[in-house]
Amino acid sequence: MATQTGITIAGPNQPYTVVDTIPRPTVGPKQALVKSLYVGLNPVEPFMQHSGILIAEFPAVIGSDTTAVVLEAGAECTKLRRGDYVFGCAPVGLNRFSPFQETFLVDEAWVFKKTARVGLEEGSTVGAGSLTAGLALIDGLRLQLPSPGTAAPRRDSWVVVMGGSGTVGQYAVQIAKLCGYKVLASCSPSKAEIARKAGADATFDNRAPLDEQLGIIERVTGGGQFRHVVDASAQAFELSIKALETIAREEDKFFATVDDWSEMNVSDSINVYRVQFGTLGRLEQPLGKHVTGVIAELVAAFEGHIETGALRPLDYQLVPGAGWDRIMESIADLEAGKFTKKPVVKVQEE
């Protein structure tokens, strides 16, 4: 069996180790074998390393956001061929799909095909953020995306995005705007410009007292002209529910959150959706099959919106150097809060 180098974890809370014994995966009919070029780092990497949650097997190869080049396309691939560049987010916790190794697999339905619109580095900022936000807003809040190149009708209604300056939050703002809504985003005052650059019509201080935040939401939304709230921060449950229960005037209220672990008690008047991105690729599970199908639809739609410039990659910070050591060092820096933008690390030369 052919083997390759990469980073593995022996078990929960075990250190990263560079090895040269990782099996090289075999391509399936609608898959492609790709060479890892860049990775974008997310909090899910240290979360998985410390907890072991989402990992299907040990020793584990992890990683999420990626840019890669196709080395071999499966016999039934219609979208990808050798030499194409791809970007997106790996199904986390499945070794054969994880980018912290020389080569890995992608399913052509779950990965973005790169065009000249997106650079190699910035492609690694798109996958996890856009698809998590897409699950929340399209599958969860039930917003309707327009066809690429067309404009949605302007709606006299707001979407409230909690955590609008984060990776998921910035894409949530962009998607809500694509769907024709006005957007009110919470963030720290120092990051308000980030949310506004993503398209937010207004922002408010997420560190202000709860009653003050509720007052701003009521004032900005014209007395409660909203029914959609998405918590992209996983930290604004109380505010989100109070806003929907006490301020929102529209019928059929919806709340979507990236928090899929906390206990939540919500009245039946609010439709609650928890983003379960970690089930991508788990086709043996009913939820995984559903999420994977939605992701395939989102990738197809978002490719068109990225090509027209209506959906934009995020600002990023390219880490100097390249290689496995730089990935491990950068994850430590991410945990220490040393990055002000999404970190992207070069893995290897083409």
LUMLOMI-651484 format. One record per residue (C-alpha): z, y, x; residue in three letters. Coordinates in steps of 0.25 Angstrom, whole numbers. Layout:
<vopa Z="Z" Y="Y" X="X" res="Ala"/>
...
//
This chain:
<vopa Z="0" Y="0" X="0" res="Met"/>
<vopa Z="-4" Y="14" X="5" res="Ala"/>
<vopa Z="8" Y="23" X="7" res="Thr"/>
<vopa Z="9" Y="38" X="9" res="Gln"/>
<vopa Z="19" Y="49" X="13" res="Thr"/>
<vopa Z="28" Y="57" X="4" res="Gly"/>
<vopa Z="42" Y="61" X="-1" res="Ile"/>
<vopa Z="51" Y="51" X="-8" res="Thr"/>
<vopa Z="65" Y="50" X="-14" res="Ile"/>
<vopa Z="73" Y="37" X="-13" res="Ala"/>
<vopa Z="81" Y="40" X="-25" res="Gly"/>
<vopa Z="89" Y="51" X="-33" res="Pro"/>
<vopa Z="94" Y="62" X="-24" res="Asn"/>
<vopa Z="88" Y="56" X="-11" res="Gln"/>
<vopa Z="81" Y="64" X="-1" res="Pro"/>
<vopa Z="66" Y="66" X="0" res="Tyr"/>
<vopa Z="60" Y="57" X="11" res="Thr"/>
<vopa Z="46" Y="57" X="17" res="Val"/>
<vopa Z="40" Y="43" X="17" res="Val"/>
<vopa Z="27" Y="37" X="20" res="Asp"/>
<vopa Z="28" Y="25" X="11" res="Thr"/>
<vopa Z="24" Y="30" X="-3" res="Ile"/>
<vopa Z="14" Y="21" X="-9" res="Pro"/>
<vopa Z="1" Y="28" X="-11" res="Arg"/>
<vopa Z="-2" Y="28" X="-26" res="Pro"/>
<vopa Z="-14" Y="21" X="-32" res="Thr"/>
<vopa Z="-23" Y="29" X="-42" res="Val"/>
<vopa Z="-24" Y="26" X="-56" res="Gly"/>
<vopa Z="-37" Y="28" X="-65" res="Pro"/>
<vopa Z="-34" Y="42" X="-69" res="Lys"/>
<vopa Z="-26" Y="46" X="-57" res="Gln"/>
<vopa Z="-29" Y="52" X="-44" res="Ala"/>
<vopa Z="-22" Y="50" X="-30" res="Leu"/>
<vopa Z="-20" Y="64" X="-25" res="Val"/>
<vopa Z="-15" Y="70" X="-11" res="Lys"/>
<vopa Z="-3" Y="79" X="-13" res="Ser"/>
<vopa Z="-6" Y="93" X="-7" res="Leu"/>
<vopa Z="5" Y="102" X="-13" res="Tyr"/>
<vopa Z="17" Y="101" X="-21" res="Val"/>
<vopa Z="24" Y="111" X="-30" res="Gly"/>
<vopa Z="39" Y="109" X="-30" res="Leu"/>
<vopa Z="48" Y="109" X="-43" res="Asn"/>
<vopa Z="62" Y="106" X="-46" res="Pro"/>
<vopa Z="59" Y="92" X="-51" res="Val"/>
<vopa Z="58" Y="88" X="-37" res="Glu"/>
<vopa Z="72" Y="90" X="-33" res="Pro"/>
<vopa Z="77" Y="86" X="-47" res="Phe"/>
<vopa Z="70" Y="72" X="-45" res="Met"/>
<vopa Z="74" Y="70" X="-31" res="Gln"/>
<vopa Z="89" Y="73" X="-34" res="His"/>
<vopa Z="90" Y="66" X="-47" res="Ser"/>
<vopa Z="79" Y="55" X="-47" res="Gly"/>
<vopa Z="76" Y="59" X="-61" res="Ile"/>
<vopa Z="61" Y="58" X="-65" res="Leu"/>
<vopa Z="58" Y="48" X="-53" res="Ile"/>
<vopa Z="52" Y="35" X="-57" res="Ala"/>
<vopa Z="54" Y="28" X="-44" res="Glu"/>
<vopa Z="61" Y="28" X="-30" res="Phe"/>
<vopa Z="57" Y="31" X="-19" res="Pro"/>
<vopa Z="51" Y="43" X="-27" res="Ala"/>
<vopa Z="40" Y="52" X="-24" res="Val"/>
<vopa Z="42" Y="66" X="-32" res="Ile"/>
<vopa Z="35" Y="79" X="-33" res="Gly"/>
<vopa Z="29" Y="86" X="-45" res="Ser"/>
<vopa Z="19" Y="98" X="-43" res="Asp"/>
<vopa Z="7" Y="95" X="-34" res="Thr"/>
<vopa Z="-7" Y="98" X="-29" res="Thr"/>
<vopa Z="-15" Y="87" X="-24" res="Ala"/>
<vopa Z="-29" Y="82" X="-21" res="Val"/>
<vopa Z="-36" Y="70" X="-27" res="Val"/>
<vopa Z="-38" Y="58" X="-17" res="Leu"/>
<vopa Z="-43" Y="48" X="-27" res="Glu"/>
<vopa Z="-45" Y="48" X="-42" res="Ala"/>
<vopa Z="-44" Y="37" X="-51" res="Gly"/>
<vopa Z="-55" Y="29" X="-57" res="Ala"/>
<vopa Z="-54" Y="36" X="-71" res="Glu"/>
<vopa Z="-51" Y="50" X="-66" res="Cys"/>
<vopa Z="-60" Y="60" X="-73" res="Thr"/>
<vopa Z="-53" Y="73" X="-68" res="Lys"/>
<vopa Z="-50" Y="71" X="-54" res="Leu"/>
<vopa Z="-57" Y="66" X="-42" res="Arg"/>
<vopa Z="-55" Y="65" X="-27" res="Arg"/>
<vopa Z="-53" Y="79" X="-21" res="Gly"/>
<vopa Z="-48" Y="86" X="-33" res="Asp"/>
<vopa Z="-35" Y="94" X="-32" res="Tyr"/>
<vopa Z="-25" Y="92" X="-43" res="Val"/>
<vopa Z="-11" Y="99" X="-46" res="Phe"/>
<vopa Z="0" Y="96" X="-56" res="Gly"/>
<vopa Z="13" Y="89" X="-57" res="Cys"/>
<vopa Z="16" Y="75" X="-54" res="Ala"/>
<vopa Z="23" Y="66" X="-64" res="Pro"/>
<vopa Z="36" Y="67" X="-58" res="Val"/>
<vopa Z="44" Y="55" X="-52" res="Gly"/>
<vopa Z="32" Y="46" X="-52" res="Leu"/>
<vopa Z="29" Y="42" X="-37" res="Asn"/>
<vopa Z="14" Y="40" X="-38" res="Arg"/>
<vopa Z="12" Y="54" X="-44" res="Phe"/>
<vopa Z="21" Y="62" X="-35" res="Ser"/>
<vopa Z="16" Y="72" X="-25" res="Pro"/>
<vopa Z="26" Y="71" X="-14" res="Phe"/>
<vopa Z="18" Y="61" X="-7" res="Gln"/>
<vopa Z="4" Y="61" X="0" res="Glu"/>
<vopa Z="-4" Y="56" X="-12" res="Thr"/>
<vopa Z="0" Y="54" X="-27" res="Phe"/>
<vopa Z="-7" Y="51" X="-40" res="Leu"/>
<vopa Z="-10" Y="61" X="-51" res="Val"/>
<vopa Z="-15" Y="57" X="-65" res="Asp"/>
<vopa Z="-27" Y="66" X="-68" res="Glu"/>
<vopa Z="-22" Y="70" X="-82" res="Ala"/>
<vopa Z="-9" Y="75" X="-77" res="Trp"/>
<vopa Z="-14" Y="84" X="-65" res="Val"/>
<vopa Z="-22" Y="97" X="-64" res="Phe"/>
<vopa Z="-35" Y="97" X="-57" res="Lys"/>
<vopa Z="-35" Y="109" X="-47" res="Lys"/>
<vopa Z="-46" Y="119" X="-48" res="Thr"/>
<vopa Z="-48" Y="132" X="-40" res="Ala"/>
<vopa Z="-39" Y="139" X="-49" res="Arg"/>
<vopa Z="-27" Y="133" X="-43" res="Val"/>
<vopa Z="-23" Y="132" X="-28" res="Gly"/>
<vopa Z="-18" Y="120" X="-22" res="Leu"/>
<vopa Z="-4" Y="125" X="-20" res="Glu"/>
<vopa Z="-2" Y="132" X="-33" res="Glu"/>
<vopa Z="-7" Y="119" X="-40" res="Gly"/>
<vopa Z="7" Y="114" X="-37" res="Ser"/>
<vopa Z="13" Y="124" X="-46" res="Thr"/>
<vopa Z="6" Y="120" X="-59" res="Val"/>
<vopa Z="10" Y="106" X="-63" res="Gly"/>
<vopa Z="24" Y="105" X="-66" res="Ala"/>
<vopa Z="26" Y="119" X="-71" res="Gly"/>
<vopa Z="14" Y="120" X="-80" res="Ser"/>
<vopa Z="15" Y="106" X="-86" res="Leu"/>
<vopa Z="30" Y="107" X="-89" res="Thr"/>
<vopa Z="28" Y="120" X="-96" res="Ala"/>
<vopa Z="16" Y="114" X="-103" res="Gly"/>
<vopa Z="24" Y="103" X="-108" res="Leu"/>
<vopa Z="35" Y="113" X="-113" res="Ala"/>
<vopa Z="26" Y="122" X="-120" res="Leu"/>
<vopa Z="14" Y="114" X="-125" res="Ile"/>
<vopa Z="21" Y="100" X="-128" res="Asp"/>
<vopa Z="35" Y="107" X="-131" res="Gly"/>
<vopa Z="33" Y="120" X="-137" res="Leu"/>
<vopa Z="19" Y="116" X="-143" res="Arg"/>
<vopa Z="11" Y="128" X="-138" res="Leu"/>
<vopa Z="-4" Y="127" X="-138" res="Gln"/>
<vopa Z="-12" Y="129" X="-126" res="Leu"/>
<vopa Z="-25" Y="136" X="-127" res="Pro"/>
<vopa Z="-37" Y="129" X="-121" res="Ser"/>
<vopa Z="-40" Y="134" X="-107" res="Pro"/>
<vopa Z="-48" Y="147" X="-107" res="Gly"/>
<vopa Z="-43" Y="151" X="-121" res="Thr"/>
<vopa Z="-32" Y="160" X="-125" res="Ala"/>
<vopa Z="-21" Y="156" X="-135" res="Ala"/>
<vopa Z="-19" Y="165" X="-146" res="Pro"/>
<vopa Z="-8" Y="175" X="-143" res="Arg"/>
<vopa Z="5" Y="172" X="-151" res="Arg"/>
<vopa Z="16" Y="181" X="-156" res="Asp"/>
<vopa Z="26" Y="171" X="-151" res="Ser"/>
<vopa Z="34" Y="169" X="-138" res="Trp"/>
<vopa Z="37" Y="157" X="-129" res="Val"/>
<vopa Z="50" Y="159" X="-122" res="Val"/>
<vopa Z="50" Y="152" X="-108" res="Val"/>
<vopa Z="64" Y="150" X="-101" res="Met"/>
<vopa Z="62" Y="150" X="-86" res="Gly"/>
<vopa Z="48" Y="157" X="-86" res="Gly"/>
<vopa Z="48" Y="160" X="-71" res="Ser"/>
<vopa Z="49" Y="145" X="-67" res="Gly"/>
<vopa Z="38" Y="135" X="-64" res="Thr"/>
<vopa Z="38" Y="129" X="-78" res="Val"/>
<vopa Z="41" Y="143" X="-85" res="Gly"/>
<vopa Z="30" Y="150" X="-78" res="Gln"/>
<vopa Z="20" Y="140" X="-84" res="Tyr"/>
<vopa Z="27" Y="140" X="-97" res="Ala"/>
<vopa Z="25" Y="155" X="-98" res="Val"/>
<vopa Z="10" Y="153" X="-95" res="Gln"/>
<vopa Z="8" Y="142" X="-105" res="Ile"/>
<vopa Z="15" Y="150" X="-116" res="Ala"/>
<vopa Z="6" Y="161" X="-113" res="Lys"/>
<vopa Z="-6" Y="152" X="-113" res="Leu"/>
<vopa Z="-2" Y="148" X="-127" res="Cys"/>
<vopa Z="-2" Y="162" X="-132" res="Gly"/>
<vopa Z="13" Y="165" X="-132" res="Tyr"/>
<vopa Z="21" Y="176" X="-127" res="Lys"/>
<vopa Z="31" Y="172" X="-117" res="Val"/>
<vopa Z="46" Y="176" X="-114" res="Leu"/>
<vopa Z="51" Y="170" X="-101" res="Ala"/>
<vopa Z="65" Y="169" X="-96" res="Ser"/>
<vopa Z="67" Y="170" X="-81" res="Cys"/>
<vopa Z="76" Y="177" X="-70" res="Ser"/>
<vopa Z="72" Y="192" X="-69" res="Pro"/>
<vopa Z="67" Y="190" X="-55" res="Ser"/>
<vopa Z="57" Y="180" X="-60" res="Lys"/>
<vopa Z="52" Y="187" X="-72" res="Ala"/>
<vopa Z="39" Y="191" X="-65" res="Glu"/>
<vopa Z="36" Y="176" X="-63" res="Ile"/>
<vopa Z="37" Y="173" X="-78" res="Ala"/>
<vopa Z="29" Y="186" X="-81" res="Arg"/>
<vopa Z="18" Y="182" X="-71" res="Lys"/>
<vopa Z="17" Y="168" X="-79" res="Ala"/>
<vopa Z="14" Y="176" X="-92" res="Gly"/>
<vopa Z="28" Y="179" X="-98" res="Ala"/>
<vopa Z="28" Y="191" X="-107" res="Asp"/>
<vopa Z="42" Y="193" X="-106" res="Ala"/>
<vopa Z="54" Y="188" X="-98" res="Thr"/>
<vopa Z="69" Y="188" X="-99" res="Phe"/>
<vopa Z="81" Y="185" X="-89" res="Asp"/>
<vopa Z="85" Y="171" X="-90" res="Asn"/>
<vopa Z="98" Y="174" X="-83" res="Arg"/>
<vopa Z="103" Y="184" X="-94" res="Ala"/>
<vopa Z="114" Y="180" X="-104" res="Pro"/>
<vopa Z="109" Y="171" X="-115" res="Leu"/>
<vopa Z="110" Y="181" X="-126" res="Asp"/>
<vopa Z="102" Y="191" X="-118" res="Glu"/>
<vopa Z="91" Y="182" X="-116" res="Gln"/>
<vopa Z="90" Y="178" X="-131" res="Leu"/>
<vopa Z="90" Y="193" X="-134" res="Gly"/>
<vopa Z="78" Y="195" X="-125" res="Ile"/>
<vopa Z="71" Y="183" X="-131" res="Ile"/>
<vopa Z="73" Y="189" X="-145" res="Glu"/>
<vopa Z="68" Y="203" X="-141" res="Arg"/>
<vopa Z="56" Y="199" X="-133" res="Val"/>
<vopa Z="51" Y="188" X="-143" res="Thr"/>
<vopa Z="52" Y="198" X="-154" res="Gly"/>
<vopa Z="64" Y="193" X="-161" res="Gly"/>
<vopa Z="60" Y="178" X="-158" res="Gly"/>
<vopa Z="45" Y="177" X="-159" res="Gln"/>
<vopa Z="45" Y="163" X="-152" res="Phe"/>
<vopa Z="48" Y="148" X="-154" res="Arg"/>
<vopa Z="45" Y="142" X="-141" res="His"/>
<vopa Z="55" Y="142" X="-129" res="Val"/>
<vopa Z="52" Y="134" X="-116" res="Val"/>
<vopa Z="63" Y="132" X="-106" res="Asp"/>
<vopa Z="56" Y="131" X="-93" res="Ala"/>
<vopa Z="69" Y="132" X="-85" res="Ser"/>
<vopa Z="77" Y="121" X="-91" res="Ala"/>
<vopa Z="89" Y="131" X="-92" res="Gln"/>
<vopa Z="87" Y="139" X="-104" res="Ala"/>
<vopa Z="90" Y="129" X="-116" res="Phe"/>
<vopa Z="101" Y="137" X="-122" res="Glu"/>
<vopa Z="93" Y="150" X="-122" res="Leu"/>
<vopa Z="80" Y="143" X="-127" res="Ser"/>
<vopa Z="87" Y="137" X="-139" res="Ile"/>
<vopa Z="95" Y="149" X="-143" res="Lys"/>
<vopa Z="82" Y="157" X="-142" res="Ala"/>
<vopa Z="75" Y="148" X="-151" res="Leu"/>
<vopa Z="86" Y="146" X="-161" res="Glu"/>
<vopa Z="91" Y="161" X="-162" res="Thr"/>
<vopa Z="79" Y="169" X="-159" res="Ile"/>
<vopa Z="65" Y="162" X="-161" res="Ala"/>
<vopa Z="59" Y="165" X="-175" res="Arg"/>
<vopa Z="47" Y="156" X="-175" res="Glu"/>
<vopa Z="47" Y="142" X="-181" res="Glu"/>
<vopa Z="46" Y="129" X="-174" res="Asp"/>
<vopa Z="54" Y="132" X="-161" res="Lys"/>
<vopa Z="51" Y="125" X="-148" res="Phe"/>
<vopa Z="59" Y="123" X="-135" res="Phe"/>
<vopa Z="54" Y="116" X="-123" res="Ala"/>
<vopa Z="62" Y="114" X="-110" res="Thr"/>
<vopa Z="60" Y="108" X="-97" res="Val"/>
<vopa Z="74" Y="103" X="-98" res="Asp"/>
<vopa Z="73" Y="88" X="-102" res="Asp"/>
<vopa Z="87" Y="84" X="-98" res="Trp"/>
<vopa Z="98" Y="93" X="-104" res="Ser"/>
<vopa Z="104" Y="90" X="-118" res="Glu"/>
<vopa Z="99" Y="100" X="-128" res="Met"/>
<vopa Z="103" Y="102" X="-143" res="Asn"/>
<vopa Z="93" Y="110" X="-150" res="Val"/>
<vopa Z="91" Y="112" X="-165" res="Ser"/>
<vopa Z="80" Y="105" X="-172" res="Asp"/>
<vopa Z="73" Y="118" X="-175" res="Ser"/>
<vopa Z="69" Y="119" X="-160" res="Ile"/>
<vopa Z="58" Y="109" X="-155" res="Asn"/>
<vopa Z="63" Y="105" X="-141" res="Val"/>
<vopa Z="54" Y="100" X="-130" res="Tyr"/>
<vopa Z="59" Y="95" X="-116" res="Arg"/>
<vopa Z="48" Y="94" X="-105" res="Val"/>
<vopa Z="48" Y="80" X="-99" res="Gln"/>
<vopa Z="38" Y="83" X="-88" res="Phe"/>
<vopa Z="44" Y="71" X="-80" res="Gly"/>
<vopa Z="38" Y="61" X="-90" res="Thr"/>
<vopa Z="24" Y="64" X="-85" res="Leu"/>
<vopa Z="17" Y="51" X="-81" res="Gly"/>
<vopa Z="27" Y="42" X="-87" res="Arg"/>
<vopa Z="17" Y="36" X="-97" res="Leu"/>
<vopa Z="26" Y="25" X="-100" res="Glu"/>
<vopa Z="35" Y="34" X="-108" res="Gln"/>
<vopa Z="31" Y="41" X="-121" res="Pro"/>
<vopa Z="36" Y="54" X="-117" res="Leu"/>
<vopa Z="29" Y="53" X="-103" res="Gly"/>
<vopa Z="16" Y="49" X="-110" res="Lys"/>
<vopa Z="17" Y="61" X="-119" res="His"/>
<vopa Z="21" Y="71" X="-108" res="Val"/>
<vopa Z="10" Y="65" X="-99" res="Thr"/>
<vopa Z="0" Y="67" X="-110" res="Gly"/>
<vopa Z="4" Y="82" X="-112" res="Val"/>
<vopa Z="3" Y="84" X="-97" res="Ile"/>
<vopa Z="-11" Y="79" X="-97" res="Ala"/>
<vopa Z="-15" Y="89" X="-108" res="Glu"/>
<vopa Z="-8" Y="100" X="-101" res="Leu"/>
<vopa Z="-14" Y="98" X="-88" res="Val"/>
<vopa Z="-28" Y="98" X="-95" res="Ala"/>
<vopa Z="-25" Y="111" X="-102" res="Ala"/>
<vopa Z="-18" Y="118" X="-90" res="Phe"/>
<vopa Z="-30" Y="115" X="-81" res="Glu"/>
<vopa Z="-38" Y="123" X="-90" res="Gly"/>
<vopa Z="-28" Y="135" X="-91" res="His"/>
<vopa Z="-26" Y="134" X="-75" res="Ile"/>
<vopa Z="-41" Y="135" X="-73" res="Glu"/>
<vopa Z="-42" Y="148" X="-82" res="Thr"/>
<vopa Z="-30" Y="154" X="-75" res="Gly"/>
<vopa Z="-22" Y="154" X="-88" res="Ala"/>
<vopa Z="-12" Y="145" X="-82" res="Leu"/>
<vopa Z="-8" Y="149" X="-68" res="Arg"/>
<vopa Z="-1" Y="141" X="-56" res="Pro"/>
<vopa Z="13" Y="147" X="-52" res="Leu"/>
<vopa Z="16" Y="155" X="-39" res="Asp"/>
<vopa Z="21" Y="146" X="-29" res="Tyr"/>
<vopa Z="27" Y="145" X="-15" res="Gln"/>
<vopa Z="20" Y="137" X="-5" res="Leu"/>
<vopa Z="29" Y="130" X="5" res="Val"/>
<vopa Z="25" Y="132" X="20" res="Pro"/>
<vopa Z="21" Y="119" X="26" res="Gly"/>
<vopa Z="18" Y="105" X="20" res="Ala"/>
<vopa Z="23" Y="91" X="19" res="Gly"/>
<vopa Z="34" Y="83" X="14" res="Trp"/>
<vopa Z="45" Y="90" X="21" res="Asp"/>
<vopa Z="40" Y="103" X="15" res="Arg"/>
<vopa Z="41" Y="97" X="1" res="Ile"/>
<vopa Z="55" Y="92" X="4" res="Met"/>
<vopa Z="60" Y="105" X="10" res="Glu"/>
<vopa Z="54" Y="113" X="-2" res="Ser"/>
<vopa Z="61" Y="105" X="-12" res="Ile"/>
<vopa Z="74" Y="108" X="-5" res="Ala"/>
<vopa Z="70" Y="123" X="-5" res="Asp"/>
<vopa Z="66" Y="122" X="-20" res="Leu"/>
<vopa Z="80" Y="117" X="-23" res="Glu"/>
<vopa Z="86" Y="128" X="-15" res="Ala"/>
<vopa Z="79" Y="138" X="-23" res="Gly"/>
<vopa Z="71" Y="144" X="-11" res="Lys"/>
<vopa Z="57" Y="145" X="-19" res="Phe"/>
<vopa Z="54" Y="157" X="-27" res="Thr"/>
<vopa Z="40" Y="150" X="-32" res="Lys"/>
<vopa Z="36" Y="136" X="-34" res="Lys"/>
<vopa Z="36" Y="129" X="-21" res="Pro"/>
<vopa Z="23" Y="122" X="-17" res="Val"/>
<vopa Z="22" Y="113" X="-4" res="Val"/>
<vopa Z="10" Y="108" X="3" res="Lys"/>
<vopa Z="11" Y="92" X="4" res="Val"/>
<vopa Z="-1" Y="89" X="14" res="Gln"/>
<vopa Z="-15" Y="93" X="18" res="Glu"/>
<vopa Z="-26" Y="88" X="10" res="Glu"/>
//
